[in-house]
Amino acid sequence: MKDVPVLLAALLLLTAQSAFADIGSRIWATGGVTTIEGSAGGGLVPWALLGSYASDEEWGGTLALSRAETDDYTLAVTAAGINWNNRVELTVARQSLDLDALVFTLSNGFGLEQDELNQDIFGAKIRLAGDVLYSPWGQWSAGIQYKRQRDFTVPAAIGARDDSGTDVYFSGSKVFFAALFDRNLLVNATARATRANQGGLLGFGGDRNNSYEVMAEASAGLFLNRRWLVGAEYRQKPDNLGFAGEDDWWDLFVAWVPDRRLAVTAAVVSLGDVATLEDQQGLYLSLQGSF
């Protein structure tokens, strides 16, 4: 991806300036990290939290670089977000999926030569009520993600109906103090209405189903201390394409927040079968800077 060096340089500059700037008054690590779709949350699942450390009457932002390597695929993501008054989050992300293995598998039947899929995602999230730390019922947010394929050749060939689509989700997050082994526990539940195939990377809708379905997503993370968070995520998926079944996603992650301006997330991810290529498992790494 041509824009990766530029974003990486910006991320390093952001971290280098950490001693000279105020980045908001929220408590350490309460902005989460950046999902593969750009919104604040874990790696796979958006949380009710808004990115950065902006609180009321403040604004902040994030820049993130992420990469997932599975047996047959590589996904690279660059993302940026703005948080206004801890009330509204606006995000943008570019996903690039390496298709070499899939193209080799499909080339005889479909004559495909495209070796990469690119998708743009524009997101907005609004905090509806509550606070993740202090409200008895936690924090509640609603979000929307508009996704647009930049080249529809492969998704169209395998039966996808549309090259763009919109996900709508509702999330609730809560931190329980001293809940497990005297450690703080974060839990999150998300309901997502979607038509996306493999998160939209393989288009939207299909011959098997072309209607919106509500999918369940969940996350849980245990704070070992304020710098380390370990946990797991689960994301239910629709099954729209007769060409190949779609499996749910899950991960086991560890997040390290050495500084309020920097977060590093590593995970073991399982994506199941993806477009006839079976049992896709691998590693995920994400670097996020906050300002």
N, C-alpha and C positions, 0 to 999 in steps of 0.2 A: 504494500500500500504506500503510495507516494507521500501521503500526508503524515505517516507515522513519525519520521524524523522531526518534522516541525512540531508536532504535538509533544513528542518526547522532550525536545529542547524546552518547550514552554513549561512542561511539568517539572523539569530539573530547575529551571529558573524560579519557578514558584516556590519550590522547597528551599532553594538557596536564600530567598528573601524572607524566610520564616521569622527571623529575629527582628524584622523591621515593620511588620504589619499586624494589625488586629483582624482576626478572621471571624469574629462573632462570639457570642457569650454562652452558647449552649454547652452542656457538659460533654466531656471527652467521649468520642466514638458514637454520639447520638445522631449522627448523620448517615449511619450505615455506610455501605460501599456502593459501587455502581454495578447494576445488572448488565447483562449482555444486550439489553434493549435501551440502556442509557439512564433509566430512572433509578432513584435511590432504593436500596434493598440489599439482598444478598447477591449471589452470582446469577441465579436463575429466576428468582421470585422478587417482585417489587414489594416493599414494605410500606406501611403507613407513614414512616419517617420521610422527611424531605432532606435532600442533600445539603452538604456543607454544615456550618455551625451557626448560620443566621438565626437569630431569635426575633421577637417582635421589634419592629422599627429598625431592622437591619437587613442587609442583603448579603448574599455570598454565592459562591460558585464552585464547581468541580470540573476537573479534566481527568479522563481515565483512558488507559490503554489496557486491553485484555486480549488473551489468546488461549484457545482451547485446542489441544491436540488429542484426537482419538485415533483408533486403529486405521481408519481410512479417510478421515477428514481433518482439515485445519480451519478453525474459525478465528478471524482477527476482528477486533472491535475497537473503534475510537469513539469517544463520547464526551460530551460537555453538557453542563447543566447550570442553571441560575435559580437561586432561591430568593424570593422576595418576602420579607417579613415573616418567615416561617409559615407562610400561608399558601403561596403558590410556587410550584416548581415547573420550570420549562426545560426540556432536554432535547438533544439531538444526538443521533448515533449513526455510524456507518458500519455495517457488517459486511465482511468479505469471507466467503466460504470457498475453499479450495476443492474442486470437483474432480481431480485427476482420476481417482479410483472409480467414481461413478461413471464418468465419461467413458472410461475403458470398458466398463461393464455394459453400458448402453449403446456403444458406438455401432455395433453390428445391426441392432434393431431399429435405431432411431437416426443414425448418421450424425451424431452430435459432435461438434468440435469445441464448444465452449468449455473452458477449464476452470471458470470461477463464476460465482454468483455474488452480486452486490445488492444490498438492501439498505435504504435510508429509513430511519425511524424518527418521527417527530412526536414528542410526548409532552403532556401537561398533567400535573397532579395538584389537587387542592386539599389542604387539611380542613376537614369538615368540623371536627370537634375533638376535645381532649388533649392530653399530653401523655407521651409514652412512659414517663417516669412517675408522675404525680397524680394523674387522674385514676380513679378506681377502676374504670372500664377501659383504660388505655387511650390510644390515639386512633382516630378513624379518618381515612382519606379516600378520595375517589380519583381515578386517573383514566386517561385516554392515550392510546398510542396509534398514530397513523403510520402505516408501513407501506413502502413503495419499492417494488422490484425495479432495478435498473436495466435488466435484460430478462425477458420472459421466455426465452427459447426453451430451456430445460424444463421449468415448471409446466409450460403448455404441453410439452411432449409427453409428460407423464400424467396429464389429465387435470391439472389445476384450472379453475374457471377464470380467475382474475389475477392481475398483476399488482393489485393494491388492496388494502383492507384496513379496518380499524378495530382494535381491541379496546374494550372498556372493562375496567376492573374496580373493585372495591376492597380495601385492605384495612385490617385492624391489627395494631401492634401494642404490646404491653411488656414492660420490664418488671419482673417480680424480684424484690430485694431479698437477698439471703435465702433464696428458694431451694437451692440444691447444693449440698455440701458447703453451705454458708456462702455460696456464690450467687451473683445476680443472674437471672435467667430471662432472656428475651424470647417471646413467642409471637408469631405472626400468622394470620390466616388471610388468604386472598381468594376472591371469586372473580373469574375472568370470563367475559363473553367474547367468543372468538370464532373465526372461520379459518384461521391461519394453519397452514401445513408446515410442520417443523418450525414453528415460530414465525412463519411467513417466508422463510428462505426458499421453500418450494411452492410459493404462491398461496392462493386463498380459495377455499371451496374445492369441490371435486365431483367426480361422477358418483361417488357413494353418498356424499352429503354436501349440500351447498348452503345450509342454514347455520345460524349462530347456535352455539352450544355453550353452556356455562361449565367451566372447568374449575376444579378445586386446586389450590396451591397452599403450601404451608412451609414454615421455617421455624427452627428453634436454635438458639445459640446460648452457650454458657460462658459468661465472662470469668476467665481464670483470674484476671486482674484488669485494670483499665486499659491495658495495652494488648491483651490477647483474648480472642473470642473463638471458640470452637463450636461447631454445630452441624446441622444437616438441613437439606431442603428437598421438597418433593413438588413436582409440577405435573398435573394431569394434562393429557393431550387429546385433541379430537382425532377422529379417524375418518378422513374425508376421501381418500384416494383408493380406488380399487387396485391400482398398480402395486401398492405396497402398504401394509399395515403400519401404524404409527404407535410407538410405545411411549409410556410416561418417562419423564426425566427425573433424576435425583442426583444429589451430590453430598459429599462430606467435606466440610471446609474448615480452614483455620485462617483467621484474619489477625494481622499484626498492625497496630497503630502506634508506631514509635514516636510520632509527633502529631499534633493536631492538624498539621497540613499534609500529612502523608499516611496512606493506608495501603497495605499489601495483603492480597488475598490469594491463597492457594487452595486447590480443591481436587479431589478425585471425583470425576463425573461419569455418569452412566446415562447414555441416550437411547439405549435399546437398538432396535433395527431402524436404519435410516435408508429409505429408498432401495430396498432389497439387500443392502450391506448389513450384515448381522452383528449384533452385540457390540455396539460402538461404545467403548470405554476409554478413558484417558485422563489427562491432567489439564488443569485450568490455572492460569495465573493472571492476576490483575493488579495494576498499579494506579492508585488514585491520588491526585493532589487536590487540596481544598484551599480556597482563598476567600 
